[in-house]
Amino acid sequence: MDTQDIIQHFAEQTHPDELEQFDRASLQELVAKHETPFMVLDLEEVDYQFKSLQAALPNTKLFYALKSLSHPELIKRLKKLGSYFDLATIGEVELVESLGITGDQCIHTHPIKKDKEIKRALEFGCTRFVVDNFAEMQKFYPYAGQVELIIRVSFRSPQAVVDLSRKFGCTLEELPRLVDDAAAHGISVVGLSFHVGSQSMSPMTHVNAVRSSVAAMKVMSHVDWKFLDIGGGFPIVYQESVSPIADFCVPINEALAELPQGVDVFAEPGRFISGPAMIEVVSVVGKAKRGARMWYYLDDGVYGGFSGQMFDHAAYPIAPLKPFDPTGEFFPSVLAGPTCDSIDVVAEDIELPELEVGDILIGKQMGAYTIASATEFNYYPKPKVVVVEDIFDPESEAL
């Protein structure tokens, strides 16, 4: 199914109300206070997503992947919830350090690093690093005795929306030689890691990777294994349904029960926590009939908050804020972004009621890989972020 098929969520005879879980009055209040476009970060939803995943993986330490959304209020909320943090760059190290997070609460997971990145992480107090090749292992020779290494193994995942093992991870056949090379230079290898891919639609990819990792650990029983990092990839709902996280994790937990005694489990959720926690509020700034379809021009597009459509292969649910009329007429429409580039189209062949300039639309599930990859092309500024406590609760007075 391509993006155009996915995003045509109004095309059924009975049109669902895509904003039914939101308090429209609170959204209207936000629109009155803030000029569009803007993102709304809901901290209560951060709580809900984190606690749901923790309940689904009760024996796993969650290391939030900052790359998906690194807003300071989100990080502070996760710190309060007891989260750990997955870092990959000096910038991320310095961000969490500025928020009072310590190095022992973090893991540095980028498989490829400059020496200055290793030094900065060690200065911060983060001593656990990921490697996946011999050239990277050599960078740690000078730091023997100061670091604990986790070796990332590749498990390809055609079911994932983004197959991260295409770019990173050694093969299982290479693993013993990497472990031996570390031992020969006095470096401690303490764990294995993998990432089955972003937005993984089947838990069996995790299960197979866990079982292969367990088998490798048992073969190399001379190593003092301390950790297995199962990465991220836990799916959220965009346009298609996914398994509830509690169900998704059942077979993963069964596989993890086979780990040797004393091995702790890490996970690196990013999208699962940040994705549902943010919406975007945009407005119609222009309209034109072109052929059989009405084109509506929005004040943000794929170069801004909707950048995940380009970089993350996401198709976000989007709907008008004005009251929903299921008996009203819907028309084939296009939602276009504001820039001068013709690629800047948010949705094609979407069916909408007739809109007017100034009407507001809401994009849902827009926390992950959106503002994180937004640009300022054409000198349009990135959408600002408004932080609230509960945009889903009609009784909320935190707005």
Salt bridges, closest charged atoms under 4 A:
ASP17 OD1 - ARG24 NH2 3.06
GLU18 OE2 - HIS9 ND1 3.49
GLU18 OE1 - LYS364 NZ 3.78
GLU29 OE2 - LYS33 NZ 3.41
GLU44 OE2 - ARG77 NH2 3.51
ASP47 OD1 - ARG77 NE 2.90
GLU73 OE2 - LYS76 NZ 2.88
GLU94 OE2 - ARG120 NE 3.40
GLU97 OE1 - ARG120 NH2 2.54
ASP115 OD2 - LYS119 NZ 3.23
GLU123 OE2 - ARG120 NH1 3.58
GLU136 OE2 - LYS113 NZ 3.39
GLU136 OE1 - LYS139 NZ 2.87
GLU148 OE2 - LYS226 NZ 2.89
ASP163 OD2 - ARG156 NE 2.58
ASP181 OD1 - HIS185 ND1 3.83
GLU258 OE2 - ARG211 NE 3.21
ASP312 OD2 - ARG271 NH1 2.66
GLU348 OE1 - ARG293 NH1 3.80
ASP349 OD1 - ARG293 NH1 2.72
GLU354 OE2 - LYS287 NZ 3.48
GLU356 OE1 - LYS287 NZ 3.53
ASP359 OD2 - LYS322 NZ 3.47
GLU389 OE1 - ARG77 NH2 3.03
